Amino acid sequence: MAGGGLFEGWSRDGLKSSVSQVVSQMGYSIDASESHDDGFSFTAFRQEPLGKVKVLVYVFVLDKEVSKHKVSEVLKISKEKDVSHIVLFSPSGYSDTALKFSGNHGIAFYDGKALEDLMQKHLASAPQKEKIFELAFDLGETLSQAAGFFDRECGKKFLGFGVEERIVEVHGRYAPVCSFMLSRDEEVKTGLSGTVKNVRKSNFFYVNLNTNEFYYISRGLGKDVKLVSSDILNRLMFLTLGSVEMLADIMKKGEIPVGELHDRHELFYEENMNDLQLLWEQGLIASTTDKKGVMANLTIPAFDNPRYDLRGFTSVVKSVSSDFDVDAIKFDRKDVVKLLELFYAGKGEVKEVIYLPYYTCKYADDKGMSRSKVLLAPKYLTSV
């Protein structure tokens, strides 16, 4: 079964880049590739409603059809990696016996034409790498620096207790981060007379369109400036509309007496009382010190805090040259801005997507368990 088409005559590196992009655009996270005499392979992961899917992707780089023997070798590798699925790519095609063997073992296979179809389907509307990196946070950590950080975070036994970990792999990626400008009117007291006036306040917020986390700067006394993330937007997605609006009101005012909360949200209605109870259960609100009101129980900065505007703390550059892969965009920016508008009780505007560099490390311990850790790696401005 011949291959050919778009991938005919492609180099190993070109094919590796293309297949990796296709798999990423299909919503999978991928490990670093392993090189083989007849091609390369990598493991792809995706979280499904019923659990995590783990796939071995094996790409043959041959000038002839893949034989049954080659497929059986991949099957052996898959058992060592404990994957749930196997997917083969071979631009040069497969022998009839290889196709029959693959079908009998539930192995999916793509030749050159099928791979070309996948490229057109999943990458036709995807931004090209040159376009992606026209605007990005400048990279502030080298691979060796990242490896040193992850090594210091590696688990070690002490007096026979704990686990001994080793680093399996470290690789760099870019995350698509969209900036949003939010504005809202607030009542403030001015002058000695305490006259109440409406003042419009605005701020910029940056949200990862792959994970729905949003970022802000941490800069404690005597500590280095660093970027941290919050999962509050993902937590809000499990709340009712009424509870989100109630939380937004509490956050905007700082704290609200119970009586005022009744007046503002009519808590004598059962559904509104349920909204309040949901905020309690999620740990998003707490009692005031005098026990006569409620306040937000969140560690994130206030709406107008400048630490949300990453451009004041990080370096942004154009025409970034990098071999890093790019995370797929999984959250629609229009949906994100609606959630931000509810949460901050303001009016939002979608601005631009800036790609954030980061490193990810996979650890394995002496008990057969594994974990991953992320190092956000933008370049911080020396003036802050």
N, C-alpha and C positions, 0 to 999 in steps of 0.2 A: 504494500500500500504506500505509494509514493507521497512525499511531502511537497516541498517547494513553496512558491508564493513569496510573500513578503520577507520571509526569513532566510531565503536561499542565499548562501554565501555570507551570512552574518558572522561576526566574530563571537567568541565565547562571552566576552564582556558585554557586547551589544545585546546578545540574547538574554544574558543574566539581568541586565537593566530592564529590558522589556517585560520579561515574565514577572519580575518582582513588582513592577508598576501595575500590571494587570491584577495580580493577586491582592495587592494593597487596595486598589480601587474597588475590589469585590468585598472589601470590609474586613480583611484579615490583617493581623499583625504577624510579622515574620521574623525568624531568627536569622543570624548571619549564615551565609551559604557555606557549604562544605564542597571542596573540589574533589572530583573523581577522574579517573583516566578517561572515562567516556562521557563526562559532563559535569554536572554539579547538582546539589540538592539543598533544600532548606525546609524547615518546619513552619507551617502556618497555623495560627490560632484565631478562633473567633468564638465569642461568648453567645450562645444561643439560649432561648428560654428554658430549655431542658438540660443545660449544662454546657461545658466548654468542648468545642470541636477542635481536634488536633489532626492536622493533615501533613503527610509527607509529600512534598512536591519534588519530583526528580526530573531534571531536564537533560536529555541526551544531546550531545554535540558530536554527531557522527556524519560521515559521508555515505552511509548505507543504512538500510532498514534495521530497526532494532529487532534482535532475535528473542526467541522464547527464553533462552539462557540469561540474557540481560535482564529481562523482566523478573525472572525468578531470583536473581541476585538482589534486586530492589525489594522484593518481598521479604527476603531475609533481613535486610537493613531495617525495614519497617517494624519487624517484630522486636528488634533491639531498642527502637525508639518509642515503642508502645503508642502508636498512633491509631486513630480510628478510621482513617481513609488514606488512600494512595492516589495521587494524580501524576500521570506521566505526560511529558511534552517531548516530542521528537519531530523537528522540521523535516527530517529525512524519511519519516513514516515508520511502519512496522511490518514485520513478516506476518503471514496468515496465522502461523502457529502462535506467534506472540500475541496477536489480537484475541485468539480463542482462549489462551491461557489467562490473559488479563480479564476477559469477561467472566471466566469461571471463578475468579478470585475477587470479583467486585472492584477491580482496578479501573479507574477512569483514564482515558488516553486521548491525547490531542495530537494531530499531525500539523504540518505547516499551515494548511488552509484553515483548519479549526482554530489554530492559534491566531491567525490573522483576523478571523471573525471576532474572537474575544477582544483583540486589540481595538478593533473598530467600535465594538459595543461599549467597552468600558473606558477607553481612553480618548474617544473622539471628542467628548465634551470636557475632558480633563485638561487643566492648564499644562503647558509644556514646561520642562524644567527651567529653561531660560526665562520664561515669563514668571514662574513661581518666585525665582530668586531676584527679581528686580527690586524687591523690598523685603528686608529681613533684619531681625535683631542681630547685631554683630556677634560673632562667636568669641567668647571670652576664656574658654578652657580648651587646651589641647587634649588629644587622646591620652597622652601620657599623664597629664594632670588629672584627668578623669579617672584613669586606672588607679592612680595613687589615692584618690578620694575613696573609691570603692574598696580598695584594699584595706584602708583604715576602718571601714564600716563592716568588714568581714567578721563573721562570728568566730570566736576562739574559745577553746576550753580553758577553764581556770580551776586548778586543783581537782581536776577530774569532772567538773560540772560544766553544763552547757553543751553546745554543739560546735564541731569544727567544720567551718565552711571553706569552700574554694570557689574562685571565680571561674565560671564556665566561659563567659564571653562578655565583651564590652563593645558596644557600637553606638554611633551617633545617628540622630534623626532630626527632622524638622517637624514642628507642630504648626498647623494653620491657626493663627490667633487673630480674631476679628476685633477691631476697636469700635466702640459705640460711644456716642456722646448723649448724655442724659441731662435734661434740664427740669427744674421744678421750682415753684414759688413757695417761699417759706415766710412765716410771720416772725419778725424780729423786733425787739424793743430798741429804740434809738434815743440818744440824748438823755439829759438828766430827768426829763419828765417821763421817760419810759414810753414814748409814743410808739404804738405798734404800726409797723409798715410791712408791706409785702416786698420781699427781695427775691429776685430770680437768681438761683444758683445752678451752676453747670459743672460737669466733671466727665472725664473719659474713663471707660471701663474696657478691659481686654479679656475676651473669653475664648478658650480653646474649643474650636469647632469639631474636634475629634472626641473630646472627653466631656465637654460642657462645664469644665472647671473655669473659674475666673481668678485672675492674678492681682496681687498687690505687693508692695515693697515692705519688707520687714527691716527696721533699722533701730534696734534697741541700743541703749546707752553702752558705749564701749564695744559694740558688736559690728561686724561687717554688714554692709548693705547686701541683702539677698532677696530673691524673688520667691514668693510662696504662693500656694494655690488654695482655693476653697471649693468645696463640693456643695455649697449651699444651693446652687441652682438645680442640681440633681435632687436634692432633698425637697425642694419646692414642688417638683413634678409629681410628688406623691401626696400633696395636700389638695384640699378643695379650694376653689376660687375664693370663697368667703374667708377661709383661714389665711390665705396669702394676702388678701386685702387688709385683713385685721392686723396681721404681722407688720405690713407696710405702714399702717397708721401708728402702731406702737413704736416702731423704729423712728418714724419721722418726728414724733413728739418726745421721744426719749423714754417717757413713762406716762401711763394714763391711770388716774384713779378709777376704781371699780365703778363708781357711780357714773362717771363720764363715759366709761366703756359701755355701760348699759345704754346710755343716751345715744351714743354714736352708732352702736351696732345692734341695738334692740335685742339684748341677750335673753329677753323673756320669750323670744321665739326659739323653739327647740333646736332648729337647724343651726342657728347662730351660736347657741351654747355648745353644740357639737364641734363647731369650728374652733371655738376657744379651747375646748378639751383636747382637740387634736394638736394644737400648738403646745399644750402642756405635755402631752404624751411624747412628742418629738423633741422635747427639751429646748424649744425655740423661744420660750418666754419663761419668766420667773417672777416671784413676788417682789415687790419693792421692800426696802428695809423696814418700813413701818407696817407692812402687811396690808396696806389699804389700796394698793394698786398693782399694776403689772408693768414689767419692762422687758425689753428684748434680751435674750440670753445668747448673744452671738459675740464672737471674738473679732469679727471683721471690723475695719475702720468705718467711721461715719460716712455718710453720702459724699460730703464735700471735702474729704481728706485727700490731699494731693498725692498720697502714696498709691492711689489707683491709677494715676496717669503715668504709665511706664516710660513715656518719652522723656520725662524729666530726670530719669535715673539710669536709663540704658542707652546704648549706642545703636542707631539704626543706619544701615548702609544699603547701597544698591549694588546690583550685579555680583551677588555672592557666588563664588565658585566653590562647590562642595560635592562630594560623592555621597552625602547623606541621603537616605530615602525620606520620603515625605508621607506623613500620616494622612489617611483619607479624611475628607470632610463628611461627618456623620450627622451634624446638627445644622439645620437651616438657620441662617442668620436672622431671617424674619421672625422665626419662632423664638429665637433667643432674645431679640430686642423686646418682644411682647412680654416675656417673662421678667426681664429687667425693669420694664415699665411698671409692672404690677408690684414687684418687690420694692422698688424705690419710690413708687407713687409719683412718677414723673413722665416726661415725654422723651422718647428715645429716637436716635437717628443712627443708621448703619454707616460707618465710615470706610475703613479699608482693612484688608487682610495682610498681616505681617507675619512672616514665618519665624518661629522661635526655635533656636537650636537647643538640643538636650542630649544627654547620654543616658543609656539604659544598661544596666548590668544584671546578669543572671547568675545567681549563686546556687550551689548544691552543697548539702551537708553530708556528714558521715552516716546519717540515718536514712538517706535516700530521698529527702525532701528538698524542694527548690523554692526560691523566691526571687523577686526582681526588685530593683531599686532604681530610682530616677534622679539624675543630677541636671537641674536646669542650668543652662550655660550661656546666658547672654553676657555681653561685655558691659560692665557697670561704669558709669562716668566717674572720673576721679574727683570731680568737684562736689560730690555728695557724700 
